[in-house]
């Protein structure tokens, strides 16, 4: 049984958060939502930040974690003014 990327990302995020943050599991976090959640809930890692490419998740990152220039430049939706 194969998992869709979003399901695999969710599984990996939950594993890292609730069981153990392991690099071999962390590598399966590839979706914006779970990369953001990892940075917010576990550890703000540069490799996880690079996986955030969506305007909405970049906005939430700047608002809830840290206002970083590389995240701010990803905010392209005019409704998400920061």
C-alpha positions, 0 to 999 in steps of 0.5 A, spaced: 500 500 500 502 506 497 501 513 501 500 519 497 505 525 499 500 528 503 499 522 507 506 520 508 508 527 510 502 527 515 505 520 518 512 523 518 510 529 522 506 525 527 512 520 528 517 526 529 512 530 534 510 524 538 515 518 538 522 521 536 525 526 531 529 522 526 532 524 520 530 518 516 523 519 518 523 527 517 526 526 510 518 524 508 516 531 510 515 534 503 508 538 504 508 545 505 503 544 511 507 539 515 514 543 513 510 549 517 508 545 522 514 541 523 518 548 524 512 551 529 512 545 533 518 541 533 524 545 531 525 551 526 530 547 521 533 550 515 531 544 511 524 544 513 523 552 511 526 550 504 520 546 503 515 551 505 513 554 498 506 556 498 504 563 500 499 561 505 504 557 509 510 562 508 505 568 511 503 563 517 511 562 518 512 569 518 506 571 523 507 565 528 514 563 528 519 568 525 519 574 520 524 572 515 526 575 509 526 569 505 519 567 507 516 574 506 518 574 499 514 568 498 508 571 500 505 573 493 497 573 495 495 580 496 490 578 501 495 576 506 498 582 507 504 582 513 
